Amino acid sequence: MGKIKIMCTSTGCIEYAPERYHSLGIEIIRVHVLFNGKEYREGPELDPVEFYRQLETIEDPKNHLPHTAMPDAEEIAAAFDRAIADGYDEVIVYALSSYLGGTFNKIRLVGEDYAAKLKVHVVDTKITCFNEGYLAVQAARLAEKGLSAEEILKETAWSMQHQLFIGVDGRLDYLIYNGRLKGGKAYIGKMLQICPVLHFSPDGVCEARENVRTQKKALSRVIEIVQEIIGDRAPEDYLLWHIYTGPSLLEELKEKEDQVNFHTNHEDVIMSPVSGCHNGPWLAGYGLVFLRREDEPLD
C-alpha cells in the first residue's frame, strides 16, 4: 500500500484551529488575498483577527474591498514535489468549494501533470472554513492508521454528506459591496433590517437559507436550525463549533445560547480571510460535522 500525503487549501483554517491538529503533517496550499495594495498568502502573511479588525474600521470600504486570487501553479507543483521527495506515492487534496472560485480546478489540472509519478486525488469539499479543514484532519488520522486512499475518500465522503456550515451576516454591507445584493433587494434588505441566514447547499453554493428580520431573530433562528439538525444525536457523535469573522456578533450568539442552554462541544475557529472577505467582519454561526457511528453504513 502506498504512502499517502494529505493536503488542504488554506481556507480550511487548520492553522487557526486548536494546536492538536497542527502535528498531523497536513500540507497547506495557500490561496491569496489582495488588500490595501498588497498581496498576501493566507496564513503566514495575513492574521485573520487583524484582517477583520481592519475591515470593521477601514475608511471607504466600498472602494477598498479585499479580493482573492488562486494559488500559483508553481506553488501547487512545489507541494506535489515535496510529497514526492518525502517518499509519498499518493496525495489527497481537500479543496474549498469549486463554486467559490477556480482553486479546486487549478489544483486538479496541476495534479494531472503529475500522473506519471504521483497519484493525486483532489476533493471538491463543497464547503469552506474548518468544515473543509476537518475533512483533511479526519483523512490524516485515517492515513496514520494505514487505510488506503479509497477507504479514506469513502469515509470523508460520508462526512461531507453529514456536515453543515450556517451563519448570520449581521450587516449587509459587504454583501452589497461585493455585488451579491443589488438594487432593490439591497435597499429593501437594509430598510427592513434583513439578516440572511447563510449556508452551503449540497452543491457547494453559499446562499441564503432564510432571510430573517432583525439580527436577534436571525441568531435565534440559527440556533433552532442547528438543534433541529442535531436532533437526539449524542454529543460524542458530532462536533459543533463557532464560525465567526469579527468578535461582536459571536458574543451575541453566545448570549442567545445561554438563554436556551445550547452550547458547542469544540473550540471556536475563526473564518479564513479568503472566505470571510466576501461577507465582512459581522458574521457568526456554526460548523457541524457528524461522526459516523459503527451502526451507520458508509453507503
C-alpha positions in Angstrom: 0.0 0.0 0.0 1.4 3.4 -1.0 2.3 6.2 1.4 -0.4 8.9 1.4 0.1 12.6 1.9 -2.9 14.8 3.0 -3.2 18.4 1.8 -5.8 21.1 2.2 -6.3 24.6 0.9 -5.6 27.4 3.4 -9.3 28.2 3.6 -9.7 25.1 5.7 -8.5 27.1 8.7 -6.3 24.3 10.1 -3.7 26.9 11.2 -6.4 28.8 13.2 -7.9 25.6 14.8 -6.6 24.0 18.0 -2.9 23.1 18.3 -3.6 19.4 18.3 -4.3 19.4 14.6 -1.1 21.0 13.7 1.0 17.9 14.2 -0.8 15.8 11.6 1.5 16.9 8.8 -1.2 18.3 6.6 0.3 20.4 3.7 -1.3 23.7 3.2 -1.9 25.1 -0.4 -2.3 28.8 0.1 -5.0 31.0 -1.5 -4.0 34.7 -1.9 -5.7 37.9 -0.6 -5.2 41.2 -2.3 -5.8 44.0 0.2 -4.6 47.6 0.6 -2.3 47.4 -2.4 -0.6 44.2 -1.2 -0.8 40.5 -2.0 -0.8 38.1 0.9 -0.6 34.3 1.1 -3.3 33.3 3.5 -1.9 32.0 6.8 1.6 33.2 7.4 1.3 36.6 5.9 -2.2 37.6 7.0 -3.5 37.4 10.5 -7.3 36.9 10.4 -8.0 38.8 13.7 -6.1 41.9 12.4 -7.7 41.5 9.0 -11.3 41.6 10.3 -10.4 44.5 12.6 -9.3 46.5 9.6 -12.4 45.6 7.7 -14.5 47.0 10.6 -12.6 50.2 10.7 -11.3 50.9 7.2 -12.4 54.2 5.7 -14.5 54.0 2.5 -14.7 50.2 2.5 -16.7 50.1 -0.8 -13.6 51.3 -2.6 -11.1 49.3 -0.6 -12.5 45.8 -0.9 -10.2 42.8 -0.5 -10.0 40.4 -3.4 -8.8 36.8 -3.6 -6.5 35.1 -6.1 -5.8 31.4 -6.7 -2.5 29.8 -5.7 0.1 30.0 -8.4 0.6 26.8 -10.4 4.2 26.8 -9.2 3.1 26.8 -5.6 0.9 23.8 -6.2 3.6 22.0 -8.1 6.0 22.7 -5.3 3.7 21.0 -2.8 3.5 17.9 -5.0 7.3 17.9 -5.5 7.8 17.9 -1.7 5.4 15.0 -1.4 7.5 13.0 -3.9 10.8 14.0 -2.3 9.4 12.8 1.1 8.5 9.4 -0.4 4.8 9.7 -0.8 3.0 7.7 -3.6 -0.4 9.3 -3.3 -1.8 12.7 -2.4 -5.3 13.6 -1.3 -6.1 17.4 -1.5 -9.2 18.7 0.2 -10.1 22.0 -1.6 -12.7 24.7 -0.9 -15.9 24.5 -2.8 -15.4 24.9 -6.6 -18.3 27.4 -6.6 -16.1 29.8 -4.6 -13.5 30.1 -7.4 -11.1 28.3 -9.6 -8.7 26.9 -6.9 -10.1 23.4 -7.0 -9.9 23.1 -10.7 -6.4 24.6 -10.8 -5.1 22.0 -8.3 -6.8 19.3 -10.3 -5.1 20.4 -13.6 -1.7 20.6 -12.0 -2.3 17.2 -10.5 -2.9 15.7 -13.9 0.6 16.8 -14.9 2.0 14.5 -12.1 0.1 11.4 -13.2 3.2 9.5 -14.1 4.9 10.0 -10.7 2.2 10.7 -8.1 -1.4 9.7 -7.8 -3.3 12.8 -7.0 -6.9 12.9 -5.7 -8.5 16.4 -5.5 -11.7 16.6 -3.5 -14.2 19.4 -4.0 -15.4 19.6 -0.4 -18.4 21.8 -1.4 -17.8 23.9 1.6 -15.1 26.1 3.3 -13.6 27.1 6.6 -12.9 24.4 9.3 -15.6 22.1 7.8 -13.2 21.8 4.9 -10.2 21.6 7.2 -11.7 18.9 9.4 -12.1 16.6 6.4 -8.3 16.8 6.0 -7.8 16.2 9.7 -10.0 13.1 9.5 -8.1 11.9 6.4 -4.7 12.5 8.0 -5.8 10.4 11.1 -7.0 7.6 8.8 -3.8 7.7 6.8 -1.8 7.3 10.0 -3.9 4.1 10.7 -2.8 2.7 7.4 -6.1 3.0 5.5 -5.9 3.1 1.7 -6.8 6.3 -0.3 -10.0 4.6 -1.5 -11.0 3.9 2.1 -10.1 7.4 3.3 -12.1 9.0 0.4 -15.1 6.9 1.2 -15.0 7.9 4.9 -14.6 11.6 4.2 -17.3 11.4 1.5 -19.7 10.2 4.2 -18.7 13.2 6.4 -19.3 15.6 3.5 -22.9 14.3 3.3 -23.3 14.9 7.1 -21.9 18.4 7.7 -23.2 21.9 8.0 -22.0 25.5 7.7 -24.5 28.0 8.8 -24.2 31.6 9.9 -25.8 35.1 10.1 -24.5 38.1 8.3 -25.2 40.8 10.9 -24.9 43.6 8.3 -25.5 43.5 4.6 -22.7 46.0 3.8 -20.1 43.6 2.3 -22.7 41.5 0.5 -23.8 44.8 -1.2 -20.3 46.0 -1.8 -19.3 42.7 -3.4 -22.4 42.7 -5.7 -24.2 39.7 -4.1 -27.1 42.0 -3.2 -28.0 44.7 -5.8 -30.6 47.4 -6.5 -34.0 47.0 -4.9 -33.0 43.9 -2.9 -30.2 45.7 -1.3 -32.3 48.8 -0.5 -35.2 46.7 0.9 -32.9 44.5 2.8 -31.3 47.4 4.7 -34.6 49.2 5.2 -36.2 46.1 6.7 -33.1 45.1 8.7 -32.9 41.8 6.9 -30.2 39.4 8.2 -29.6 36.5 5.8 -29.0 33.0 7.3 -26.3 31.7 5.1 -25.5 28.1 4.4 -23.8 25.8 1.9 -26.1 23.9 -0.4 -25.3 20.2 -1.2 -23.9 21.5 -4.5 -21.4 23.8 -2.6 -23.1 27.1 -3.2 -23.1 29.7 -0.4 -26.6 31.1 -0.3 -29.3 32.4 1.9 -31.2 29.6 3.5 -33.6 32.0 5.0 -34.0 35.8 5.3 -34.9 36.9 8.8 -35.9 40.4 10.0 -33.6 41.7 12.7 -30.2 40.4 13.9 -31.5 39.0 17.2 -34.2 36.9 15.5 -31.7 35.6 12.9 -29.3 34.5 15.7 -32.1 32.7 17.5 -33.2 31.0 14.2 -29.7 29.7 13.5 -29.7 28.0 16.9 -33.1 26.5 16.2 -31.9 25.1 12.8 -28.8 23.5 14.3 -30.8 22.0 17.1 -33.3 20.5 14.6 -30.5 19.0 12.5 -28.7 17.5 15.5 -31.9 16.1 16.9 -31.4 13.5 19.5 -27.8 12.6 18.4 -25.5 12.3 21.4 -22.7 15.0 21.7 -20.0 12.3 21.3 -21.4 11.6 17.9 -20.8 15.1 16.4 -18.5 18.1 16.5 -20.0 21.6 16.7 -18.0 24.8 16.8 -18.5 28.5 16.3 -17.5 30.1 12.9 -17.0 33.8 13.1 -15.3 36.8 11.5 -15.2 39.8 13.9 -16.0 39.1 17.6 -19.0 41.3 18.1 -21.7 39.1 16.7 -20.2 36.0 18.1 -20.7 37.4 21.6 -24.3 38.0 20.9 -24.7 34.4 19.6 -23.2 33.0 22.8 -25.6 35.1 24.9 -28.5 33.6 22.9 -27.1 30.1 23.6 -27.0 30.7 27.3 -30.7 31.7 27.2 -31.7 28.3 25.8 -28.9 26.2 27.3 -27.4 25.2 24.0 -23.6 25.1 23.5 -20.9 23.9 21.2 -18.6 21.0 22.1 -15.5 22.1 20.1 -13.3 25.2 20.2 -14.2 28.3 18.1 -12.5 28.6 14.7 -12.2 32.0 13.0 -13.3 32.2 9.4 -10.4 32.3 6.9 -9.8 35.8 5.3 -10.3 34.3 1.8 -13.8 33.2 2.7 -14.6 36.0 5.1 -13.6 38.9 2.9 -16.8 38.5 0.9 -19.1 38.5 3.9 -17.3 41.1 6.1 -16.5 41.3 9.8 -20.0 40.8 11.1 -20.7 37.0 10.6 -21.2 34.4 13.3 -22.6 30.9 13.1 -21.7 27.2 13.3 -19.7 24.4 11.8 -21.1 21.0 12.4 -20.0 17.5 11.3 -21.4 14.2 12.4 -19.0 11.5 13.5 -20.0 8.2 11.9 -21.2 5.6 14.4 -20.5 1.9 13.9 -24.2 1.3 13.2 -24.2 3.8 10.4 -23.2 2.4 7.0 -20.9 4.2 4.7 -23.2 3.7 1.7 
